[in-house]
Amino acid sequence: MKIHIHIERLVVDGLPAEAAAGGMLGAAVEARVSELLRVGGLPPALAVSKHVASVRAPPLRADPARGAAHLGASIGDAIHGAVARGT
């Protein structure tokens, strides 16, 4: 299965500007969500429509000092969980 994730706009509150700056964070989020979909398949919410206009993920605890890849994976986990729950 080919999966392409495109996140047009990623809003992350509560991070220092340098942690959220640049495309590295967005790319890391897209990569993590793609990986979770490849491994676990599509959540029921995506079986009906492959387009999700917005997702409000729950708050998470992440250490921006660990880098964009780690932070992006944490955000990707939260987004995938929210989509899987249909929220």
TORLUMPA-775456 format. One record per residue: residue in three letters; x, y negated, z negated of N, C-alpha, C in turn. Coordinates in steps of 0.02 Angstrom, whole numbers, plus 50000, padded with zeros to 5 digits. Last residue first. Layout:
N
ALAXYZXYZXYZ/...
REM end
This chain:
87
THR494294941849169494224935149139494574929949180/GLY494414955249196493904951449232493784944649203/ARG495404962849149494824962049105494254958249139/ALA496304961249253496054967949240495424967749195/VAL496594947649238496244949849298495934956749286/ALA497274948149114496664944149121496264946249182/GLY498374956349148497894958449097497234954649102/HIS499004948149241498744954649262498224957149212/ILE499354937449156498904936349213498594942949235/ALA500244943849067499634940549042499124939449098/ASP501254948149155500884953049114500214950149090/GLY501684935549201501384940349247500984945749211/ILE502264930649084501674927249111501314931849160/SER503324939849074502834939149020502194935949044/ALA503994937149194503714943849182503194943649127/GLY504394923849170503934925349225503614932249217/LEU505304925949066504704921949054504174923349108/HIS506274933349135505944936149076505284932449062/ALA506634924049235506404930849253506024933949195/ALA507054912449167506444912249208506184919249224/GLY507664915048997507714914149069507054914849105/ARG507684914448862507864920948892507874920648968/ALA507154902548823507884903048825508114909548857/PRO505794904148811506054901548874506814901948880/ASP505044917348743505614913148729505904910548795/ALA503314918348711503884920048752504434915048737/ARG501744923048675502364920848643502934923248687/LEU500264916748753500764921848741501364918848707/PRO498494915048776499144912348753499634918148742/PRO497764923448920497794921648849498474918648831/ALA497414915649078497734920849038497754918648965/ARG496274912549186496494909549124496764915149080/VAL496314910849358496364915549302496604911649241/SER495424907649509495814905549452495794910849398/ALA495024914849624495114907549626495524904949568/VAL495574928649702495394926249635495544918849633/HIS495204940149825495384933149811495134931249742/LYS494704952249849495434951949841495664944849825/SER493274958749772493574953249811494314953049797/VAL493104971849719492564968349753492834962849799/ALA494294975249661493994979949708493444976749749/LEU494664966449565494934965249632494654970249683/ALA494064971549452493884964749472494134963249543/PRO494714984049433494034983749460493824976849484/PRO496434982349490495924982249437495234981749469/LEU497344992949597496944986949590496474987549531/GLY498825001049527498265000349572497874993949558/GLY499965002049450499325003749420498725003349466/VAL501044998949537501075004649491500385006849468/ARG500594987649608500864993449643500844999749599/LEU500244979049503499724981449549499954987549588/LEU501504976949445500974980049405500404982649449/GLU502174970649553502414977049526501864980549487/SER501424958849565501464963649621501674970549596/VAL501724952949442501024954849456501014959849514/ARG503114951049460502864955349406502144957649419/ALA503174942349571503504948849574503224953549521/GLU502484931049521502224934749578502524941749583/VAL503394927449418502704929249402502414933349459/ALA504534924449492504564929849443503864932149423/ALA504084913649567504294919749601504314925649553/GLY503864904349463503314906749504503474913149540/LEU505204902749419504684905249373504094908049413/MET505874897749532506074904049502505534906949457/GLY505574885349584505194891049607505354897649574/GLY505574872249458505834876149513505394882049530/ALA505234872749281505424869349343505664874249396/ALA505014877849158504484878849207504664876049276/ALA506144874349088505954881449090505444882749144/GLU506204860449095506704864249131506534871749136/ALA505134856449010505094855349083505594859649121/PRO504644868548888505074863048908505084862448984/LEU502904872648879503594874448894504014868248905/GLY501554869648864501954871048805502664873148817/ASP500704877449000500734872348948501214874548893/VAL500764879949164501024882849103501104877249052/VAL500004883649310500014878649258500214882149193/LEU500304886149474500414889349408500474883849357/ARG499584888049628499724883349574499754887049509/GLU499604898949714499644892249741499854887249687/ILE500314913549727500054909349674500154902149698/HIS500084927949812500244920849822499914916849766/ILE500634943849845500354939449795500564932349812/HIS500344957849935500634951149940500264946749890/ILE500654974749959500354969649915500724963149924/LYS500294989250043500664982950045500294977850003/MET500425005850000500005000050000500454993850000/
REM end
